[in-house]
Amino acid sequence: MKKTKKNKHETHLGPKLGFLLNDLSKMTTQIWDSRMKHVDLTRSQWRAIGHVSRSPGITQIDLAEALGVGRMAVTGIIDRLEKKKLLTRKADGADRRVKKVYCTAKAKKLLPAMQNVGDLVLKDMTTDLPDRQLQQLISGLEKMHLTGRKLLE
């Protein structure tokens, strides 16, 4: 009798893995939110600042996509952050209809504290993982991320 090749993953991953990834993402964000309340920024606002800091000059359309919100919503988020003097918009040199978004000096001063809170949240959440297990988790998630990017192409 001929042996058949088994699938790489014999168990059904969907509900368990999908739930855990989604739930961990939400949980991490909620903990981060609670630790950032003193800064007086909404989740959408601090996420916008984070995206703009990593991609200075990002267009409003690309920022909306990155945040998973519509164009009207991102306009409101940027409006409120401009009033707080944390973001600024500039017309694109090639197409004045396109607005590019940048962090202000005030936002740049806030970024280290935001990053520190994020680092502490992840440190606290991974405190029970031995170093080797944590490195394996990171490596596995990086591979999943790379594969996901390829699947999106």
trRosetta pair geometry for C-beta under 8 A, 3 or more apart (Angstrom, degrees):
i j d omega theta_ij theta_ji phi_ij phi_ji
6 10 6.2 -17 174 -83 119 102
7 10 6.0 146 68 -85 96 49
9 13 5.8 -16 161 -38 149 118
12 15 7.2 35 122 18 106 90
12 16 7.9 116 101 12 73 103
13 16 6.6 -96 -163 59 43 93
13 17 4.3 -5 176 9 91 134
13 18 7.5 108 134 -23 77 83
14 17 6.9 -54 -106 46 2 93
14 18 5.4 -9 -177 -6 50 127
15 18 6.2 -61 -127 46 14 107
15 19 5.7 15 170 -20 58 116
16 19 6.1 -59 -144 36 19 108
16 20 6.4 15 160 -16 59 110
17 20 5.8 -58 -146 38 29 110
17 21 6.3 25 159 -16 66 108
18 21 6.0 -57 -145 37 27 107
18 22 6.2 19 160 -11 64 112
19 22 6.0 -64 -146 44 26 106
19 23 5.7 20 161 -16 67 116
20 23 5.9 -58 -136 42 25 107
20 24 6.0 25 163 -20 63 110
21 24 6.1 -56 -144 36 24 109
21 25 6.5 26 156 -20 60 107
22 25 5.8 -57 -153 33 29 113
22 26 6.5 23 154 -13 65 107
23 26 5.8 -56 -148 40 32 108
23 27 5.9 32 155 -20 67 111
24 27 5.6 -55 -139 40 30 112
24 28 6.1 34 159 -22 65 106
24 125 8.0 113 -155 178 97 143
25 28 6.0 -54 -147 33 25 110
25 29 6.5 23 155 -15 60 109
26 29 5.8 -61 -152 39 30 111
26 30 6.3 30 153 -21 67 107
27 30 5.7 -54 -146 35 31 111
27 31 6.4 29 156 -17 65 104
27 125 7.9 128 117 -118 113 134
28 31 6.0 -56 -150 37 29 108
28 32 6.2 29 152 -18 64 109
28 121 6.1 108 -157 143 78 128
28 122 7.2 26 -138 -80 120 74
28 125 6.6 -37 -99 -50 90 165
29 32 5.6 -55 -145 39 30 113
29 33 6.2 39 152 -25 64 104
29 43 6.6 53 176 -142 111 126
30 33 5.5 -48 -148 31 31 117
30 34 6.6 29 155 -18 63 103
31 34 5.9 -55 -152 35 31 109
31 35 6.5 20 154 -10 65 110
31 121 5.0 140 110 -141 119 116
31 124 7.8 -151 169 78 149 130
31 125 7.4 169 43 -61 167 115
32 35 5.9 -66 -149 44 30 105
32 36 6.0 13 157 -9 68 117
32 117 6.1 108 -144 133 79 110
32 118 6.1 20 -118 -95 124 68
32 121 5.2 -45 -76 -57 79 165
33 36 6.0 -74 -143 45 25 100
33 37 7.1 56 156 -61 62 78
33 43 5.6 -31 -97 -82 116 100
34 37 6.2 -13 -159 -29 34 111
35 117 5.0 166 116 -157 123 117
35 120 7.5 -161 -180 84 164 120
35 121 6.6 -153 21 -70 150 107
36 39 5.0 -36 179 20 82 120
36 41 6.6 -47 146 55 118 101
36 46 6.3 27 146 -79 159 164
36 114 7.1 37 -113 -117 130 75
36 117 5.8 109 -69 143 93 171
37 40 7.8 43 170 -66 47 42
39 46 7.3 78 94 -84 140 122
39 110 6.9 99 -148 -153 129 122
39 113 7.5 157 -86 112 129 131
39 114 7.8 42 -84 -80 170 88
41 45 4.3 -133 -169 92 93 123
41 46 4.5 106 121 -53 134 92
41 49 7.4 -39 -158 -2 154 136
42 45 4.6 96 52 5 76 104
42 46 7.2 -158 86 -1 38 83
43 46 6.4 -60 -145 41 28 99
43 47 6.1 27 157 -17 64 112
44 47 5.8 -59 -145 40 27 111
44 48 6.2 32 155 -24 64 106
44 67 6.6 64 -148 -168 83 133
44 69 7.0 45 -137 -44 122 151
44 73 7.7 -100 -156 163 150 107
44 77 5.2 -111 139 -111 115 127
45 48 5.7 -52 -148 32 30 112
45 49 6.5 30 154 -17 64 103
45 77 6.1 -169 -88 -159 63 93
45 80 6.6 -83 -96 98 120 120
45 81 5.7 162 -145 -74 98 105
45 86 7.7 64 180 80 107 153
46 49 5.5 -48 -147 36 38 113
46 50 6.4 43 152 -22 65 104
46 114 6.4 178 -161 -130 111 128
47 50 5.5 -53 -150 35 34 115
47 51 6.4 31 154 -17 67 104
47 67 5.8 119 118 -120 122 96
48 51 5.9 -55 -148 37 31 108
48 52 6.2 26 157 -15 66 109
48 63 6.5 50 -140 -178 88 121
48 67 6.2 -5 -82 -81 77 138
48 74 7.5 148 -110 -143 124 81
48 77 5.2 161 -53 148 155 130
48 78 7.0 -151 -179 -75 149 67
48 81 6.3 -130 96 -40 136 155
48 87 7.0 -50 132 -54 115 151
49 52 5.9 -58 -143 41 28 108
49 53 6.1 31 157 -24 64 108
49 81 6.9 -177 -67 -137 92 141
49 86 6.1 -51 -97 157 119 123
49 87 6.9 -133 -96 -60 74 105
49 103 6.4 79 -153 -107 78 108
49 107 5.4 -153 -144 -156 114 120
49 110 7.2 -32 171 91 153 126
49 111 7.4 -151 150 -86 111 83
49 114 7.2 -163 103 -72 125 171
50 53 5.8 -56 -146 33 26 111
50 54 6.6 15 158 -10 62 108
50 114 6.9 -146 -80 146 95 143
51 54 6.0 -65 -152 42 30 104
51 55 6.2 -26 166 31 69 107
51 58 6.6 -53 140 28 97 169
51 63 5.9 135 111 -134 137 83
51 66 4.9 128 -140 121 145 144
51 67 6.6 -103 -14 -60 157 87
52 55 6.6 -82 -134 66 26 72
52 56 6.7 60 170 -100 68 48
52 58 5.9 -127 -113 31 62 119
52 63 6.8 10 -71 -110 86 127
52 87 6.1 79 54 -116 178 114
52 101 5.2 -86 -117 120 122 108
52 102 6.6 153 177 -139 116 16
52 103 5.3 144 116 -51 113 85
52 107 7.7 -7 87 146 124 156
53 56 7.2 8 -143 -63 23 81
53 103 5.2 36 -85 -40 75 147
53 107 7.1 -148 -73 140 105 114
53 108 7.4 146 -119 -101 108 66
53 111 5.5 138 -128 -109 157 133
55 58 4.1 65 113 -61 113 114
55 62 7.5 -103 129 122 150 130
55 66 7.8 -171 30 -67 146 164
56 102 5.4 38 -157 -122 89 82
56 103 6.8 -80 -105 14 94 88
57 90 8.0 -45 -118 55 75 113
57 100 4.5 -11 -157 -177 62 129
57 101 7.3 149 -131 57 12 44
57 102 6.3 20 -63 -76 53 91
58 62 5.0 -123 -175 87 93 118
58 63 5.0 111 122 -61 122 92
58 66 7.4 -28 -175 -2 150 145
58 100 6.8 137 66 -154 25 74
58 101 5.5 -33 68 53 79 97
59 62 4.6 90 56 10 84 101
59 63 6.9 -148 93 -6 42 86
59 92 7.4 -9 -101 -60 101 128
59 98 5.6 -51 -128 -171 119 104
59 99 6.8 111 -152 75 69 51
59 100 5.9 -53 -91 -98 55 62
59 101 7.4 109 -151 3 11 90
60 63 5.6 -55 -146 38 32 113
60 64 6.3 39 153 -24 65 102
60 71 7.0 72 133 -145 108 81
60 74 5.6 146 -175 120 86 127
60 75 6.8 40 -169 -79 138 70
60 78 6.6 -66 -118 -25 105 156
60 89 7.4 9 -61 -122 112 122
60 98 7.9 -170 21 -165 91 61
60 99 5.0 32 -21 73 118 102
60 100 8.0 -129 -27 -95 71 20
60 101 6.2 107 -76 -36 66 116
61 64 5.7 -50 -152 31 30 113
61 65 6.7 29 150 -16 62 105
61 71 6.6 -14 -105 -103 69 102
61 98 7.9 -63 4 -136 113 90
62 65 5.6 -53 -150 37 35 113
62 66 6.3 37 152 -21 67 106
63 66 5.6 -52 -144 37 33 113
63 67 6.2 22 159 -9 66 110
63 74 5.5 136 101 -157 100 137
63 78 7.6 83 101 -63 154 118
63 101 5.8 9 -44 30 151 147
64 67 6.1 -66 -147 45 26 103
64 69 5.4 -102 -154 79 74 74
64 70 6.2 -20 -168 153 126 15
64 71 5.3 -38 -89 -88 168 48
64 73 7.0 119 -132 68 99 90
64 74 3.8 -103 -85 -25 88 147
65 68 7.5 30 -178 -73 30 36
67 73 7.9 -144 104 110 130 115
67 74 6.4 146 46 -94 138 103
67 77 7.5 -127 180 26 175 171
69 73 3.9 -104 166 90 121 136
69 74 5.5 148 90 -52 113 82
69 77 7.4 99 76 -18 160 136
70 73 4.8 97 56 9 75 103
70 74 7.1 -144 96 -4 39 88
71 74 6.0 -57 -146 37 30 107
71 75 6.4 36 154 -24 64 104
72 75 5.7 -53 -154 30 31 115
72 76 6.8 30 151 -16 63 104
73 76 5.8 -56 -156 35 34 111
73 77 6.4 34 150 -20 67 105
74 77 5.4 -49 -146 35 38 114
74 78 6.2 35 156 -16 68 105
75 78 6.0 -58 -148 40 28 107
75 79 6.2 36 151 -25 64 107
76 79 5.4 -50 -144 32 31 116
76 80 6.5 27 159 -15 64 104
77 80 6.1 -59 -154 37 28 107
77 81 6.4 19 153 -11 64 111
78 81 5.6 -59 -144 43 34 108
78 82 6.1 39 154 -25 68 103
78 87 5.7 -95 -145 99 75 141
78 89 6.4 63 166 -56 135 116
78 101 6.2 -104 -121 -114 128 130
79 82 5.8 -55 -150 32 27 111
79 83 6.7 28 151 -19 62 104
80 83 5.7 -51 -153 33 34 113
80 84 6.6 24 150 -9 64 107
81 84 5.5 -56 -145 45 38 108
81 86 4.5 -83 -171 69 89 106
81 87 4.0 40 121 18 122 111
81 107 7.8 37 -177 -82 113 129
82 85 7.3 33 -178 -82 36 32
82 86 7.6 -104 -74 48 22 64
82 87 5.7 -66 -68 78 64 79
82 88 6.3 99 -117 -100 91 47
82 89 7.0 -42 -83 -4 132 93
84 106 7.8 -152 136 113 77 142
85 104 5.6 -83 164 70 69 168
85 106 5.1 65 118 24 97 153
86 103 7.0 -40 167 -147 65 72
86 104 5.8 -145 -156 32 17 109
86 106 5.7 -95 -97 94 57 108
86 107 4.2 98 -165 -72 75 104
86 110 7.2 -20 -130 20 111 147
87 101 5.7 -6 -175 -170 120 101
87 102 6.8 148 -158 78 68 40
87 103 6.2 -50 -103 -106 65 42
87 104 6.5 -135 -80 -14 13 91
87 107 6.4 57 -63 -49 58 153
88 101 7.4 155 80 -152 39 56
88 102 5.3 -23 63 65 87 92
88 103 8.0 47 19 147 81 6
88 104 5.6 95 -20 -69 106 94
89 99 4.5 -3 -171 -177 119 118
89 100 6.9 143 -157 71 63 40
89 101 5.6 -30 -99 -96 71 67
89 102 7.8 162 -93 19 23 76
90 99 7.1 141 67 -157 28 67
90 100 5.3 -28 65 63 83 93
90 102 6.6 18 1 0 111 118
91 96 4.5 4 -175 -144 132 69
91 97 8.0 63 -145 0 97 13
91 98 7.2 103 -162 75 59 57
91 99 6.4 -47 -98 -102 46 62
91 100 7.6 54 151 16 6 86
92 95 5.0 9 84 58 124 69
92 96 6.7 -150 59 -88 68 25
92 97 7.8 -29 39 60 108 47
92 98 3.9 3 5 82 135 108
92 99 7.2 -122 -22 -80 85 14
92 100 5.6 108 -75 -28 79 106
94 98 7.6 3 72 40 83 132
95 98 4.5 61 91 5 105 110
103 107 3.9 -125 -164 88 97 132
103 108 5.4 120 127 -56 125 79
103 111 7.5 25 -169 -53 161 123
104 107 5.0 103 50 6 68 98
104 108 7.1 -127 101 -4 39 89
105 108 5.5 -54 -147 36 35 114
105 109 6.6 39 152 -23 65 101
106 109 5.9 -53 -155 30 31 111
106 110 6.8 28 148 -18 62 108
107 110 5.5 -59 -154 36 37 114
107 111 6.7 56 148 -43 67 93
108 111 5.6 -30 -153 2 37 121
109 112 7.7 -51 -178 20 36 99
110 113 5.8 -66 -167 43 52 110
110 114 6.0 51 142 -24 81 109
111 114 5.4 -57 -144 38 34 113
111 115 6.1 33 160 -18 69 106
112 115 5.7 -55 -145 39 32 111
112 116 6.1 37 154 -24 65 106
113 116 5.5 -50 -145 34 31 115
113 117 6.5 33 155 -19 63 102
114 117 6.0 -54 -153 34 30 109
114 118 6.5 29 150 -16 63 108
115 118 5.5 -56 -150 39 34 114
115 119 6.2 36 153 -21 67 105
116 119 5.7 -52 -146 35 31 112
116 120 6.3 28 155 -16 64 107
117 120 5.8 -57 -148 39 30 109
117 121 6.3 35 153 -23 65 104
118 121 5.7 -51 -147 32 30 112
118 122 6.5 22 158 -10 64 106
119 122 6.1 -62 -151 41 29 105
119 123 6.1 31 152 -21 66 110
120 123 5.4 -52 -141 38 32 114
120 124 6.1 33 158 -19 65 106
121 124 5.9 -58 -150 38 26 109
121 125 6.2 20 154 -15 63 111
122 125 5.6 -56 -140 41 32 109
122 126 6.1 9 165 -2 67 113
123 126 6.4 -72 -143 48 23 94
123 127 6.7 56 152 -67 61 84
124 127 5.8 -19 -154 -28 32 118
126 129 4.8 -49 -172 29 80 120
126 134 5.5 77 179 -113 129 119
126 137 8.0 -161 -127 65 120 153
129 133 4.7 -131 -171 92 93 114
129 134 4.4 118 118 -64 125 88
129 137 6.9 -37 -162 -5 156 142
130 133 4.8 86 58 10 80 106
130 134 7.0 -148 92 -8 38 89
131 134 5.7 -58 -147 36 30 113
131 135 6.3 29 157 -18 66 106
132 135 5.8 -56 -150 36 30 110
132 136 6.4 30 152 -18 64 106
133 136 5.6 -53 -148 37 33 112
133 137 6.3 38 151 -23 65 104
134 137 5.6 -51 -149 33 32 114
134 138 6.4 31 154 -17 65 104
135 138 5.7 -51 -146 37 32 111
135 139 6.2 34 154 -19 64 107
136 139 5.6 -54 -145 38 30 113
136 140 6.2 31 156 -19 65 108
137 140 5.9 -58 -148 38 27 110
137 141 6.3 23 156 -15 64 109
138 141 5.9 -58 -146 40 28 108
138 142 6.3 32 154 -22 64 106
139 142 5.7 -53 -148 34 29 113
139 143 6.6 28 153 -18 63 104
140 143 5.7 -54 -151 35 32 110
140 144 6.4 32 151 -17 65 105
141 144 5.5 -51 -146 38 35 113
141 145 6.2 41 152 -24 66 104
142 145 5.5 -51 -148 33 31 115
142 146 6.4 32 153 -18 64 104
143 146 5.8 -52 -148 36 32 111
143 147 6.3 30 154 -16 65 108
144 147 5.7 -57 -146 41 30 110
144 148 6.1 35 153 -23 65 108
145 148 5.6 -54 -147 35 28 114
145 149 6.5 31 153 -21 62 103
146 149 5.8 -52 -152 32 31 112
146 150 6.6 30 150 -17 63 104
147 150 5.6 -54 -152 36 34 113
147 151 6.4 35 150 -20 66 105
148 151 5.6 -54 -148 35 33 112
148 152 6.5 33 153 -21 64 104
149 152 5.8 -56 -153 33 32 112
149 153 6.9 41 149 -32 62 100
150 153 5.7 -47 -157 17 36 117
